């Protein structure tokens, strides 16, 4: 088998695996999008809420485990 940029018939094992996986479960990409939305796609935080959250933080001492 000649591996050159002109050989368009070559398909890697990973590519074949992904194609087979998508054939077995046609809704796979939709499920991935739903899972991503749960973890990463968040609603934007308005500036007032962000400001109040920043102002309400309590300062932490330099060495947390040191008793006063």
N, C-alpha and C positions, 0 to 999 in steps of 0.2 A: 504494500500500500504506500503510495507516494503522498507524503504530507506536505503539501504546498498550498499557497493561497489560491491556487486555481482548482483545487479539489473541493468542490462544494458538496460532495456526497458524504463526507466524513461527519459523523455525529458522535460527540463524546458520550461516555457512560452516564454522566450527570444529566446531560440534556435529555437522553432517552428516559432516564429515571423520572425526571420532572414531567415529561410528556405523558408517561404511563400513569403517573400519580394524578395528573389533571384529567386523564381519560376515566380513571376509576371514580373520581369525585369531581364532577363538573362545577360544583359550588365551592371549591377549595379557595379560589381567589376572593370570593365574597366573604367567606369565613375569616380569611386573613385580614381583610379590611375592617371587619367588625371587631376583631381582636385588637387591631392597632388603634381603633377609635376608643376602645375602653381604656387603654393604657396611655396613649400619647396625645390624642386630639382633645384638647381642653378648651373650655370657653375662655375668651379673653377676660382678664381681670380689669375692672375699671380703676381709674387712677385714684379715686377717693378710697376705695377698699385697700388698695396697695399702700397708700400713704398711712392710713390708720393702722395697718398691720405693722408697718415699719416703725411707727412711733410707739406702739404698745409693747415692743420687745424689751425684755429685761436684760440689762448688761450682765454678762457672765464674767466672773472673776478670772484672772489670768491662769491660776492653777486650780482646777475644779475640786480636787480632792483635799486641798489645804483647809483646815478648820481655822476659824478666826479666834 
